[in-house]
Amino acid sequence: MKWERCGSGILLVLLAVALVACGGGSSPASTPTATASAATTATTAATAVAPTVTSASVVSAPTAPTNTVAPTRPVAAQTRAAGSAAARGTVRPSGSAVASSPAASALGQALTGHTAPVFSVAFSPDGKTVATASGDKTIKLWDAATRKELKTLVGHTDAVIAVAFTPDGKTLASGSADKTIKLWDIASGKEAATLKGHTESVFSVAFSPDGKMLVSGSVDMTVRLWDVATGNAVKTLTSHTGKVRSVVFSPDGKTVASGSDDRSVKLWDVVAGKEVRTFGNQPRAILSVAFDPAGKTVAAGSFAAITLWDVTTGSVVKTLKGDQSIYTVAFSPDGKTLASGGTAVELWNLGSGQPLKNLGAQPAIVNAVAFSPDGKTLASGSDDKTAKLLNIAAIVK
């Protein structure tokens, strides 16, 4: 199981007791030590930030892994670490490796090449390309049909935690533990701009439906709205009291949803830059949020369950409870199915609220899931340094 470090010392005490009970053994080298990022309070005024274009390189496939040095696992004194769960602010306790699932492995071909955990996956709008973001500081682009690597985008100086395509598929945004957002030209693989303004790691990025705005969420507890054409931050939204782990635009582009360590989901009016609703009092941090294709429901993944809220009334529509810790959620394009990832990958029937298919325990924590535009493929990214493309028809038959 993957735990999150919190302010209370309770979890640390429980961990210490567990270690004593197991004979006082030390954590394996691959298990990260809990770290905490010092979040700073952002100003409420919108700050214009000019984009900075910096040199970056692209490595075209086929290639060996880039010569970017794979970062080591963190130690207690570090506040961030590329290539580990600490880059997302979560840790796994000693001795809690996740059992492998041969059945699940048989359903999906692994995309290999990263040298650290894969934190984010995204399909291009035409479904032909998959982007993966990793703790090895790189982004890789893959041919979705052949599973071959197309390009490696190099330019970030710390773990890359989030990626998103523009609706026209020409640009990719990436958020990083180096506190920046980069925009990449897909055709050339070159960095187009660097957006600066966040004061801590950027955990999530998403484009508006028209591609004119970008939203980002950060450890600095802020949500920022950016003008894509100018690279300027046009609004800074500041009422969360914990790390903002996930952000997403509604299908009509009028609303942004954000999920935070403060155990709340907030809805924001994009034009006014004001908070319009808060879904709070959740038992644990909100790690992932998603709008359904109709824009009527928001889903939030937490360690314990998935909660679905009615956007208009604020009432709980459904609560989905599985046998896993949940770190990522995604709606299918038809809105009938929800995918979740964490210690397992699971598909949910939203009509009945029941599991449609549970692929069982995975070899490593699944940090991200995303449906292809046609809904036939599910991409996942995990701590085992790979992404997988799963055939939905093969999964649910």
N, C-alpha and C positions, 0 to 999 in steps of 0.2 A: 504494500500500500504506500502511496505517496502522500506525505504530510506537508502541511504548510506551517512555517514558523510564525508564531503570533507573539504579541506583546506579553502575554501571560507566561509564567514559568511552568504551567501545569504540564504542557506537552514535553518539556525538557525533563521534568521529573519522571514522567511515565517512561520516557526513552531510557533514562538512566536505570530505572528498575528493570526494564526489559533486557538491557545489556547484562545486568548482574545475573538475572535469571538464566541467561544463555551462557553463563560462564565467563562473562566479562570480556568476550572476544571483541576485537577491534573491527571497525567497518572495513569492507573490502575497498580496494583502491578505486573502484569505479563508483563508489557511493559518495555523493557530495555531502559536505558538511553544511549544516544550516547557516545561511547568511541572511542579512537583512539590509535592504537598500534604504539609505536615509533620504526620505522624501522631503522636498522643500516646498513651501507654500508659494504658489504662483500668484501673480497679480491678477486682479479682476479686469483690468483694462486690456483691450485688444492691442497687441503690439505688432507693428509691421516689421517683418523680417525679410530682408532681401535674400534671394537665393544665391548661394555661393557655388560656382562651378569649379570642381576640382578634378585633378587628373585621376583616372581610373583605368583599369585594364580589363579586357575581355579575353578569355581563353576559349577558342573554338574547339568543339569535340571533333574527332575523338582525341582525348588527352588523358594523361595520367592525372591523378589528383593535383590540384594547384599547389604551388610551393608555399602557400600560406601555412605557417606553423600551427598545428593543432594545439589549442590551449589546454592547459592542465586543469585538473579538478580543483575546485576552490578550497581555501583554508578559511578558518574562522575570521581572520582579520580582513578578508576581502569582502567588498560590498556587492560586486558583480563578478561573474565568471563566464566567459564564453565556453561553449561546449559542455554545459552541464545544466541540470535542472535549476541551479541557482540563478541562471540568467533569466528565468521566468519567475524567480522568487519562491520556488517550491523545492522541497527536499524529500528524499525517501529515507526512511529509517534503516539502520543497519540490519542486514540479513533479510531484506524484503524484496529480493529479486522476483520478478514476475515469471511464472511458469510459461514455457513455450506452448504454442498451439499448432501442431502439424496441419490440422484441418484448415485453419485460417491461412497458413503460409501457402497451401496448395491453391488457394483461390486467387492470390495476387502475386504478380511479379514484382520483385523489389528493384527499386532504382538505387543503385549503389554508386558511391563516388565521394560523398561527404565524409569528412573525418571527425565529425562531432554530431551531436543530436540534431535532428530536423525539427524545428519549432513551428513552421508554417508551410502550408501548401495552398496553391491556387491554380485554377484552370483559366486559360485565356477564354474570352467570350465565344470564340469559334470552337473551343474544345480540343484544338490541335496541339496545344502546348501546356505543359505543367511547369510551374515555378515552385522551387523549394528554397526555404531559408534555413540557415544552419548556424550552430555555434562555432563553426570553423571560419566565420566572418564572410562567407561567400553566399551567393545565390546561384542556383543552377537552373537552366532551362532545359526541358526534356521534350522529345517528340512523344506525344501521348499514344500514338499508334504503334511505333516501333520500340518504345521504351528507351531510346538512345539519347544520350546527352548531346545537347546542341551547343550550349554556351555556358561558361562560368563567369559570373559578374563579380569583379573584385574592386573594392573601394572602401568598404566599411573597415573600421579599426577595432571592432568588438563584435560580439555575437549578433547575427541578424535574426530578429525575433518574429517579424511579420512581413508579409508581401501581399500585394493586391494589384490586379490589372485595371486599367481604365476600361470603360465600356467599349471603346473602339479597338482595344487590344494593342494599341501602339506604344503604350507606356506602362511601366511597372513601377510601383512605389515600394520602398522597403524601409522598415523601422528597425532601429538597432540599439543595442546597449551602449553604443558610443554617443547616444543622445541626439542623433540626427535622423532625418528622413532623406532618402535619396530617390530621385526620379531617374529612370533608365529608359533609353530608347531601345525598343525591342529589336528593331531591324538591324541596328548596328551593334547592339550590346554595350553602347557607350553610356556613361553617366551624363545626364543632361543638367541636373541641378542638385544642390544640397540645401535642404530646408533646416534652419536652425532656430531654436527657441525653447525647446524643452530643456529642463535642467537635470533630468535623469533619463534612464532607459526608456525607449519607446516600445511599448508592448503590442500595439495594434494600430493598423492603418486601414482605411476603406475609402473608396471613391463614391461620390454622389452618382446617381443614375445618368446624369448628363455629362459626367466627367469633368465638370468645371471646378468642383471643390473636393478637397481631401480632408478627412477627419482623422485625428490621431489621439491615442490615449497613452498615458505615461505613468511611470513610478512617481513623478512629481505631483500626482493627484489631480492633474488637469486634463481637460479635453480641449483640443485646439482645432479650429477650422482654418483651412488654408485655401487661398486662391491659387489654383494650379498654374494658370498662365503667368502670374507674376512671382509665385513662390512666397508671397507674403502671408503671414498669419493674420487673419482678419478678425477672429474672435478667440478669446480664451475663456473657457467655461470652468468655474471654480466652486463647486459645492460638495464634491466628493471629499471624504476625509481619510481615504486610503488609496493605494495604488489603483490606477485605472487599467484593468487588464484587457478589456475588449470594447471595441466601438464598432457601430454599423449604421449605415443610412437606411431609412425606410425606403420602400420601393418608389414612392412618389418624391423622394428627396427633401421632404419638408421637415423631417424629424430625424434626430440621431438618438440611438440608444447606447448607453454606456454601462458596463459592469465593473464593480470595484471590490477591493478588499474590505471596504466598509460595510459589506454585506447587502448592498443595495444595487438596484438597476434604476437608472434615471433616464427620462425622456426629455429631449431638448428641442425647442423651436429653433430651427436653423437660421431663419431670417432675423428673429428678435435676439437670438443668443441667450434665451432664458430657459430655465428649467420649468417644465410643464407638469411633470408627474414623477413620483418616486415610488418604486416598489421596494419596500424595505423589510427589515426584521427577518432576514434570511439567517439560517443557522450558521452558515459558513461564507467565506469569500465567494464572490461571483467570478468565475474564471472565463466564461464565454457567453456572448449574447448573439442572437440572430432574429431577424424579422422573417415571418412567413412571406411567401410570394405575394399574397394579397395585402400585406401591410396591416393586418388586423390583430396579429398575435406576436408577442415577443417571447422567445424561449431563452432561459438562462440556465447554464450548467454550473453546478457547484460540486463540492466533494460528495455530497449526500444524495442529490437528486437533480432532476430537471423540472423546472417550474415554467408553465406557460400562462401568460397573462393576456387578458383582453386589453388592447391599447386604449380603447375608448372609455370603458368603465373602470378599468384598473382591477377588475376581479380576477381571481385565479381560475383559469379554464381547466387545467389538468396539472397533476403532479405525477411525474414518471419516476419510479424508483426501481433501480436495477441492482445487480450484485457487483457494482463496480464504483470506483471513484471517477467522477466525470470532469474532464478538463476542456472539452471542446464539443460544440454542437453545430449542426448544419441542417437546414431544410432541403428536401429534394425540390427540384424545379416545379413539380406539380403540387407541392405543399401537402402531400399525403403521407410522407415519410420523414422521420427525423433520424439523423445519424448522430451518434455520440461516441466519443473516444476517451480513453483514460487507461485504466488497467485492463480494459477490454474494448472491443469495437462492437457496437450494438445498433440495430435498426429497430425503430419503433413505428407501429401503426398508429397514426394520430387520430384515426376515426374511433378506435377502440381504446386507445391509451395503453395497449399491451405491447410487449416486445414482439417484433416480427421475426427477428433473428439475432441471436447472440453468438458471436464468433469465439467466445471464450477468452481466457487469459492470453495476453499477448507477450511476446518475448521481452518487450520493454514498454514503458509508458508511452501511450499515443498522445501527442501534443496537439495534433491538428487533424481535422477531416474536412473534405470539400467534395461536393457533387460536381460531375461534369455537367455542362449546359443541357445535354439531352437526358440526364438522369440515369444513364446506363452504367456509369463508372463512379466509384468512390475512391478518392485519393486520401491517403493517410500519411502522416509524418511522425516519427517516433524517436525515442532516446537511443535506439539501436543504430542510429546514423543513416537510416534508410527511409525512403518513402515507398509506399505500395499503391498499386492501382488495382482495385478489386472490382470484379465483374458482378454487378448487382443481380443479374439473372441467375448466375451460378450460386450466389449466396442464398437467395430466397427460394430456390426450387425445392 
